[in-house]
Protein backbone atom coordinates (compact mmCIF):
# COMPACT_ATOMS: atom_id res chain seq x y z
CA UNK A 1 0.00 0.00 0.00
CA UNK A 2 2.86 2.37 0.85
CA UNK A 3 4.45 1.78 -2.54
CA UNK A 4 1.12 2.48 -4.27
CA UNK A 5 0.76 5.78 -2.40
CA UNK A 6 4.30 6.76 -3.33
CA UNK A 7 3.61 5.96 -6.98
CA UNK A 8 0.47 8.08 -7.00
CA UNK A 9 2.33 10.96 -5.38
CA UNK A 10 5.10 10.65 -7.95
CA UNK A 11 2.56 10.83 -10.79
CA UNK A 12 1.22 14.03 -9.28
CA UNK A 13 4.52 15.68 -8.39
CA UNK A 14 6.77 14.72 -11.31
CA UNK A 15 4.90 16.72 -13.99
CA UNK A 16 5.22 19.80 -11.79
CA UNK A 17 8.90 19.19 -11.07
CA UNK A 18 9.64 18.69 -14.75
CA UNK A 19 7.81 21.85 -15.74
CA UNK A 20 9.41 23.86 -12.97
CA UNK A 21 13.02 23.03 -13.82
CA UNK A 22 13.15 21.93 -17.47
CA UNK A 23 14.22 24.45 -20.08
CA UNK A 24 11.11 25.89 -21.80
CA UNK A 25 10.60 24.65 -25.34
CA UNK A 26 8.84 27.83 -26.46
CA UNK A 27 10.19 31.37 -26.75
CA UNK A 28 8.53 34.72 -27.31
CA UNK A 29 8.77 36.49 -30.66
CA UNK A 30 9.98 40.02 -29.89
CA UNK A 31 8.28 43.04 -31.45
CA UNK A 32 5.18 41.08 -32.40
CA UNK A 33 2.64 42.39 -33.31
CA UNK A 34 3.60 45.54 -35.20
CA UNK A 35 0.49 47.64 -34.69
CA UNK A 36 0.10 51.17 -36.07
CA UNK A 37 0.85 54.01 -33.71
CA UNK A 38 -2.21 54.82 -31.64
CA UNK A 39 -3.88 51.44 -32.19
CA UNK A 40 -4.49 50.36 -28.59
CA UNK A 41 -6.07 47.06 -27.67
CA UNK A 42 -6.88 47.38 -24.01
CA UNK A 43 -7.91 44.23 -22.18
CA UNK A 44 -7.39 41.30 -24.58
CA UNK A 45 -10.05 38.77 -23.66
CA UNK A 46 -10.11 36.32 -26.57
CA UNK A 47 -7.78 35.16 -29.32
CA UNK A 48 -8.07 32.70 -32.22
CA UNK A 49 -6.20 31.86 -35.43
CA UNK A 50 -7.73 30.78 -38.74
CA UNK A 51 -6.35 28.53 -41.49
CA UNK A 52 -4.85 31.56 -43.26
CA UNK A 53 -2.78 32.30 -40.14
CA UNK A 54 -4.79 35.42 -39.35
CA UNK A 55 -4.90 36.16 -35.64
CA UNK A 56 -8.23 37.52 -34.39
CA UNK A 57 -8.09 39.39 -31.06
CA UNK A 58 -11.27 40.25 -29.14
CA UNK A 59 -10.42 43.23 -26.94
CA UNK A 60 -12.15 45.94 -24.93
CA UNK A 61 -10.56 49.05 -26.44
CA UNK A 62 -10.03 50.82 -23.15
CA UNK A 63 -13.13 49.56 -21.33
CA UNK A 64 -12.60 47.83 -17.97
CA UNK A 65 -14.74 45.39 -16.02
CA UNK A 66 -17.28 47.16 -13.83
CA UNK A 67 -20.32 46.30 -11.75
CA UNK A 68 -22.79 46.97 -13.16
CA UNK A 69 -21.62 46.83 -16.77
CA UNK A 70 -22.09 49.91 -18.95
CA UNK A 71 -25.23 49.96 -21.08
CA UNK A 72 -23.71 51.53 -24.17
CA UNK A 73 -21.56 49.53 -26.62
CA UNK A 74 -17.86 50.25 -27.04
CA UNK A 75 -17.42 52.91 -29.72
CA UNK A 76 -14.04 51.74 -31.03
CA UNK A 77 -13.36 48.49 -32.93
CA UNK A 78 -13.16 45.47 -30.65
CA UNK A 79 -11.76 42.96 -33.16
CA UNK A 80 -8.24 43.36 -34.51
CA UNK A 81 -7.08 40.98 -37.25
CA UNK A 82 -3.31 40.54 -37.35
CA UNK A 83 -1.09 38.67 -39.78
CA UNK A 84 0.43 35.83 -37.80
CA UNK A 85 3.66 35.82 -39.78
CA UNK A 86 4.44 39.52 -39.93
CA UNK A 87 2.45 40.98 -37.03
CA UNK A 88 0.93 43.60 -39.33
CA UNK A 89 -2.62 44.79 -38.70
CA UNK A 90 -4.90 43.53 -41.49
CA UNK A 91 -8.35 44.73 -40.45
CA UNK A 92 -10.56 45.88 -37.60
CA UNK A 93 -14.27 45.55 -36.89
CA UNK A 94 -16.72 45.30 -34.01
CA UNK A 95 -17.22 48.99 -33.25
CA UNK A 96 -20.49 50.00 -31.52
CA UNK A 97 -21.55 46.34 -31.14
CA UNK A 98 -20.27 44.89 -27.89
CA UNK A 99 -20.57 45.75 -24.19
CA UNK A 100 -17.95 43.48 -22.57
CA UNK A 101 -16.00 41.25 -25.01
CA UNK A 102 -14.96 37.87 -23.66
CA UNK A 103 -14.47 34.64 -25.62
CA UNK A 104 -13.34 34.15 -29.23
CA UNK A 105 -13.15 30.88 -31.17
CA UNK A 106 -12.73 30.07 -34.85
CA UNK A 107 -14.40 27.05 -36.42
CA UNK A 108 -13.28 24.81 -39.28
CA UNK A 109 -15.08 27.04 -41.80
CA UNK A 110 -13.23 30.13 -40.61
CA UNK A 111 -16.22 31.67 -38.81
CA UNK A 112 -15.54 33.74 -35.72
CA UNK A 113 -17.53 32.90 -32.57
CA UNK A 114 -17.77 35.54 -29.86
CA UNK A 115 -19.25 35.76 -26.39
CA UNK A 116 -20.22 39.05 -24.75
CA UNK A 117 -20.72 38.79 -20.99
CA UNK A 118 -22.32 42.24 -20.92
CA UNK A 119 -24.94 41.37 -23.53
CA UNK A 120 -25.34 37.76 -22.31
CA UNK A 121 -25.10 36.66 -25.93
CA UNK A 122 -23.18 34.40 -28.31
CA UNK A 123 -22.44 35.46 -31.90
CA UNK A 124 -21.29 33.63 -34.99
CA UNK A 125 -19.67 36.04 -37.46
CA UNK A 126 -17.93 35.89 -40.80
CA UNK A 127 -14.20 36.72 -40.82
CA UNK A 128 -15.20 40.21 -42.04
CA UNK A 129 -17.58 40.72 -39.13
CA UNK A 130 -21.00 39.98 -40.61
CA UNK A 131 -23.31 38.45 -38.00
CA UNK A 132 -24.45 34.98 -39.12
CA UNK A 133 -26.13 33.73 -35.93
CA UNK A 134 -27.08 35.26 -32.59
CA UNK A 135 -28.07 33.36 -29.46
CA UNK A 136 -29.43 34.83 -26.24
CA UNK A 137 -31.46 37.95 -25.56
CA UNK A 138 -29.48 41.19 -25.53
CA UNK A 139 -28.89 42.39 -21.99
CA UNK A 140 -31.22 39.80 -20.43
CA UNK A 141 -29.64 37.03 -18.30
CA UNK A 142 -31.48 33.77 -17.73
CA UNK A 143 -31.22 30.12 -16.83
CA UNK A 144 -33.35 28.51 -19.54
CA UNK A 145 -32.33 27.13 -22.94
CA UNK A 146 -32.80 30.49 -24.69
CA UNK A 147 -30.73 32.63 -22.34
CA UNK A 148 -27.22 32.83 -20.93
CA UNK A 149 -25.79 34.51 -17.86
CA UNK A 150 -22.32 35.88 -18.66
CA UNK A 151 -21.31 33.20 -21.22
CA UNK A 152 -17.57 32.78 -21.51
CA UNK A 153 -16.51 30.70 -24.53
CA UNK A 154 -17.54 28.50 -27.48
CA UNK A 155 -16.18 25.24 -28.94
CA UNK A 156 -17.38 24.17 -32.40
CA UNK A 157 -17.48 20.64 -33.81
CA UNK A 158 -16.67 19.86 -37.44
CA UNK A 159 -20.38 19.42 -38.22
CA UNK A 160 -21.08 22.97 -37.02
CA UNK A 161 -22.76 22.03 -33.76
CA UNK A 162 -21.24 23.76 -30.76
CA UNK A 163 -20.81 23.97 -27.01
CA UNK A 164 -21.09 27.13 -24.90
CA UNK A 165 -19.54 27.49 -21.44
CA UNK A 166 -22.12 29.49 -19.50
CA UNK A 167 -20.22 30.69 -17.39
CA UNK A 168 -19.90 33.14 -14.51
CA UNK A 169 -23.40 32.61 -13.11
CA UNK A 170 -25.03 29.51 -14.59
CA UNK A 171 -21.97 27.23 -14.21
CA UNK A 172 -23.04 24.92 -17.01
CA UNK A 173 -22.08 23.75 -20.50
CA UNK A 174 -24.77 23.91 -23.21
CA UNK A 175 -24.82 22.02 -26.52
CA UNK A 176 -26.49 23.42 -29.65
CA UNK A 177 -27.03 22.18 -33.19
CA UNK A 178 -25.36 23.95 -36.11
CA UNK A 179 -28.57 25.93 -36.59
CA UNK A 180 -28.54 27.08 -32.96
CA UNK A 181 -31.17 24.68 -31.61
CA UNK A 182 -30.62 23.75 -27.95
CA UNK A 183 -29.86 20.05 -27.47
CA UNK A 184 -28.72 19.41 -23.90
CA UNK A 185 -26.69 20.79 -20.99
CA UNK A 186 -24.82 19.67 -17.92
CA UNK A 187 -23.23 21.14 -14.81
CA UNK A 188 -24.17 22.73 -11.50
CA UNK A 189 -22.10 24.77 -9.10
CA UNK A 190 -19.74 22.79 -6.91
CA UNK A 191 -16.40 20.96 -6.64
CA UNK A 192 -17.60 17.51 -7.65
CA UNK A 193 -17.05 15.67 -10.91
CA UNK A 194 -19.18 17.31 -13.60
CA UNK A 195 -19.76 20.37 -11.44
CA UNK A 196 -18.16 23.75 -12.08
CA UNK A 197 -17.02 26.89 -10.33
CA UNK A 198 -16.80 29.19 -13.36
CA UNK A 199 -16.36 27.21 -16.58
CA UNK A 200 -14.18 29.78 -18.35
CA UNK A 201 -12.57 28.24 -21.44
CA UNK A 202 -13.78 25.33 -23.55
CA UNK A 203 -12.33 23.34 -26.47
CA UNK A 204 -12.63 20.02 -28.29
CA UNK A 205 -9.57 17.80 -28.49
CA UNK A 206 -8.46 15.37 -31.18
CA UNK A 207 -10.38 12.54 -29.48
CA UNK A 208 -13.62 14.51 -29.51
CA UNK A 209 -13.52 15.14 -25.79
CA UNK A 210 -14.98 18.36 -24.42
CA UNK A 211 -12.23 20.00 -22.36
CA UNK A 212 -13.34 22.68 -19.90
CA UNK A 213 -11.28 25.12 -17.82
CA UNK A 214 -13.03 24.89 -14.44
CA UNK A 215 -11.33 28.09 -13.38
CA UNK A 216 -12.17 28.65 -9.74
CA UNK A 217 -11.90 24.94 -8.95
CA UNK A 218 -8.38 25.24 -10.43
CA UNK A 219 -8.70 22.20 -12.66
CA UNK A 220 -9.50 20.98 -16.16
CA UNK A 221 -12.40 18.60 -16.65
CA UNK A 222 -12.85 16.30 -19.64
CA UNK A 223 -16.20 14.98 -20.89
CA UNK A 224 -17.52 12.94 -23.76
CA UNK A 225 -19.76 14.53 -26.39
CA UNK A 226 -22.86 13.95 -24.24
CA UNK A 227 -21.35 15.56 -21.18
CA UNK A 228 -20.45 12.38 -19.32
CA UNK A 229 -17.51 13.01 -17.00
CA UNK A 230 -14.29 11.26 -18.01
CA UNK A 231 -11.50 12.67 -15.86
CA UNK A 232 -10.03 15.80 -14.30
CA UNK A 233 -6.54 17.30 -14.33
CA UNK A 234 -5.47 19.40 -11.38
CA UNK A 235 -2.31 20.50 -9.62
CA UNK A 236 0.25 23.28 -9.21
CA UNK A 237 1.63 22.47 -12.67
CA UNK A 238 -1.68 23.76 -14.12
CA UNK A 239 -2.47 26.60 -11.72
CA UNK A 240 -5.76 28.36 -12.46
CA UNK A 241 -6.69 27.57 -16.10
CA UNK A 242 -8.34 30.48 -17.91
CA UNK A 243 -8.03 29.68 -21.61
CA UNK A 244 -7.51 26.51 -23.60
CA UNK A 245 -6.53 25.43 -27.11
CA UNK A 246 -5.94 22.03 -28.70
CA UNK A 247 -3.83 20.74 -31.57
CA UNK A 248 -4.44 18.07 -34.24
CA UNK A 249 -1.86 15.79 -32.59
CA UNK A 250 -3.90 15.69 -29.38
CA UNK A 251 -1.96 18.19 -27.30
CA UNK A 252 -3.68 20.71 -25.04
CA UNK A 253 -2.41 24.21 -24.31
CA UNK A 254 -3.58 26.13 -21.24
CA UNK A 255 -2.97 29.63 -19.99
CA UNK A 256 -2.74 29.87 -16.22
CA UNK A 257 -4.21 33.21 -15.17
CA UNK A 258 -2.53 32.96 -11.80
CA UNK A 259 -3.77 31.30 -8.64
CA UNK A 260 -3.50 33.34 -5.44
CA UNK A 261 -2.54 30.11 -3.68
CA UNK A 262 0.99 30.21 -5.15
CA UNK A 263 3.78 32.76 -5.04
CA UNK A 264 3.59 35.56 -7.59
CA UNK A 265 6.65 34.37 -9.48
CA UNK A 266 4.91 31.03 -10.05
CA UNK A 267 1.76 32.60 -11.49
CA UNK A 268 1.06 33.35 -15.11
CA UNK A 269 2.41 30.53 -17.25
CA UNK A 270 1.44 28.68 -20.41
CA UNK A 271 1.34 24.90 -20.22
CA UNK A 272 1.47 22.27 -22.96
CA UNK A 273 0.10 18.83 -22.10
CA UNK A 274 -0.28 15.63 -24.06
CA UNK A 275 -3.59 13.79 -24.42
CA UNK A 276 -3.04 12.01 -21.11
CA UNK A 277 -2.55 15.27 -19.22
CA UNK A 278 1.21 14.96 -18.80
CA UNK A 279 3.05 18.27 -18.92
CA UNK A 280 5.28 18.55 -21.99
CA UNK A 281 6.30 22.18 -21.66
CA UNK A 282 5.81 25.22 -19.43
CA UNK A 283 6.80 28.70 -20.56
CA UNK A 284 6.32 32.25 -19.35
CA UNK A 285 6.04 33.73 -15.87
CA UNK A 286 4.45 36.64 -14.06
CA UNK A 287 5.57 40.10 -15.17
CA UNK A 288 5.55 42.87 -17.76
CA UNK A 289 8.54 41.84 -19.86
CA UNK A 290 8.30 40.11 -23.23
CA UNK A 291 7.43 36.47 -22.64
CA UNK A 292 5.82 37.18 -19.28
CA UNK A 293 2.13 37.48 -18.47
CA UNK A 294 -0.17 39.68 -16.45
CA UNK A 295 -3.42 37.78 -16.25
CA UNK A 296 -3.22 35.60 -19.33
CA UNK A 297 -6.85 35.23 -20.38
CA UNK A 298 -6.90 33.14 -23.57
CA UNK A 299 -4.60 31.06 -25.74
CA UNK A 300 -4.69 29.94 -29.39
CA UNK A 301 -2.61 27.78 -31.74
CA UNK A 302 -1.88 28.75 -35.34
CA UNK A 303 -1.86 26.30 -38.27
CA UNK A 304 1.95 26.28 -38.06
CA UNK A 305 1.92 25.43 -34.34
CA UNK A 306 2.78 28.92 -33.11
CA UNK A 307 1.15 29.94 -29.84
CA UNK A 308 -0.69 33.19 -29.12
CA UNK A 309 -1.60 34.44 -25.65
CA UNK A 310 -4.07 37.25 -24.92
CA UNK A 311 -3.52 39.14 -21.69
CA UNK A 312 -6.18 40.98 -19.74
CA UNK A 313 -4.23 43.15 -17.29
CA UNK A 314 -1.25 43.15 -19.64
CA UNK A 315 -3.50 44.47 -22.44
CA UNK A 316 -1.56 42.78 -25.22
CA UNK A 317 -1.25 39.64 -27.32
CA UNK A 318 2.06 37.80 -27.58
CA UNK A 319 3.37 35.19 -29.98
CA UNK A 320 5.51 32.19 -29.03
CA UNK A 321 7.32 29.71 -31.26
CA UNK A 322 8.86 26.36 -30.48
CA UNK A 323 12.62 26.57 -30.11
CA UNK A 324 14.67 24.94 -32.80
CA UNK A 325 16.82 22.00 -31.67
CA UNK A 326 20.43 22.89 -30.98
CA UNK A 327 22.78 20.98 -33.21
CA UNK A 328 26.13 19.93 -31.81
Secondary structure, DSSP 8 states (H G I E B T S, - for coil): -HHHHHHHHHHHHHHHHHHHHS--SEEE-TT-SB--TT----SEEEEEE-TT-EEEEEE-TT----SS--SS--SS--EEEEETTT-BEEEEE-TTT-SSEEEEEE-TT--EEEEETTTTEEEEE-TT--EEEEESBTTB--SSTT--SSEEEEEE-TTS-EEEEE-SSS-EEEEE-TT--EEEEE--BSSSTT-BS-EEEEEE-TTS-EEEEEGGGTEEEEE-TT--EEEEEESTTT-SEEEEEE-TTS-EEEEE---TTS-GGG-SEEEEE-TTS-EEEEE--BSSSTT-BSSEEEEEE-TTS-EEEEETTTTEEEEEEE------
